[in-house]
Amino acid sequence: MKLLKLFLVVGFYFGFANVQAQTAEQKKSNERMEKAVTQYKAIHPKQPIKKQIQSGTPASIDANDIYMGRRDEFLSRLTVSELPKDFPTYQKEYGVSGYNDVVDNYYRTHGSIVKEWVKQKLNIQ
């Protein structure tokens, strides 16, 4: 019985020591991760809003406009100088992602007037 108690005490001791070692390793790992994130943020600051607008993200969506205020964006993806008469217009029930899907389907069915980079992005033949 004393031998069993001895094994249990020794087992608990080594188990406790192992848990403490893992906790210290986790703390070091977390510190390294936080340092890496801080360095990344210092090198790659968030783009200002003006920069996002220039990169193609619409500044504001106009739900009252027939093209959602994105006429110039759509024209930049087509080879024509004016939007065709059958170009899909925005309906409020579409929502943003629904209208994007409708426009993408239009691009797929009218591949002859879509710019090459858009065809590649949408896998249009």
Secondary structure, DSSP 8 states (H G I E B T S, - for coil): -HHHHHHHHHHHHHHHHHHHHHHHHHHHHHHHHHHHHHHHHHHS----HHHHHHTT--S---TTSTTTT-HHHHHHTBSSSS--TTS----TTTHHHHHHHHHHHHHHHTGGGB-HHHHHHHT--
